[in-house]
Structure formats: C-alpha cells, structure tokens
Amino acid sequence: MALQTEPDSHVYQLRLDGHLDRRWGSWFGAQSMTHDANGETIMACRVVDQAALHGLLRKVRDIGVPLIAVRRVD
C-alpha cells in the first residue's frame, strides 16, 4: 500500500475486533479501512508523532472496541 508521506510522520496499522461501520474511518482519520473475513477491521492511519498515536489509541479505547494489534508500516 503506497501512502503519501509527510516529514516526521508514520503510518500505523490498527487491527480491531469486529467490523466497524465505514463512518468511523473518517473519525479516526484513516487513510484506508478494510474488513477481513475473520471479523477484524484494519485501518491505516498517519500520525505525526507519539502524542498523536496515543490520541488515536485513546479513540479506540473510548468506543470500546477491542484492539488486536498496532503496527508501524512505513
């Protein structure tokens, strides 16, 4: 997956349990969002720093969706 790069930013892939409605993608600022056949949602999100990453993870916590994995992909 080729994503536009910005200086000092990184793309993280979040794997979440369950299929989130597509509307959540914009709330998370996701550049892509897919649903796996195994029932997981995979989102790719660009974050500018560690504080922004923690903010993204806080959003996952706030909606109560189980987080399966976080991985830097760039």
N, C-alpha and C positions, 0 to 999 in steps of 0.2 A: 504494500500500500504506500503510495507516494503522497506525502502531505507537505504542504507549504511550510517552509522553515522560517523562524524568526530568531534573531540573535538571543542567546541565553534562554531559550525556551525548549521544552521537551514534550514529546508525545507519550502519553501513558495509556495503556490498555487496561480497562477495568472489566472484570468478569463478575457479573451479578447473577444471583439465583433468581430465576423466573424471567418471563418475557415482559419487559416494561413497555408500556404504550409509547409510541414514537414521539408523542408530545414532550416526554421527559428529556429527549435528546437535546432540544434547544435550551431547556432549563439548566442542564449540565454543561452546555457549551460544547457538546460532542461534535467532532468533525465527521464521524461515522458511527452508525449504530446498527448492529445486526442481531438477529435472533438465531441461536443454534438449535438444532433439532433436539438436543439434550435438555432443553428448557432454560438455557442460560442466555443472558443478554451480554453482548460485547460492545463496549464503547471505546472509541479512540478520542482522547481529549488532549489538547495542547495546553500546557500550563507554563507560566513564565518563571516561576520559582517555587521553592518548597512551601512557602506560605500559601500559594495558590493551590498546590497539591493537597495540602491539609484542608483547605476550604472545600475542595472537590470531595474529599473523603467525608467531610462533615455533612455534606448534602446527602451522600449515600446513607449515612447514619440517620439523618433526620427523617428520611422517608421510610426507614425501617426495612430496607432491602438487604438481605444477607450478601456480604462481599465475599467472593470466592478467591479472587486474585487481583493484584495490581502489578503491572509490568511496564517498565520503560521500553519503548520500541524504537526509538530513533538512535 
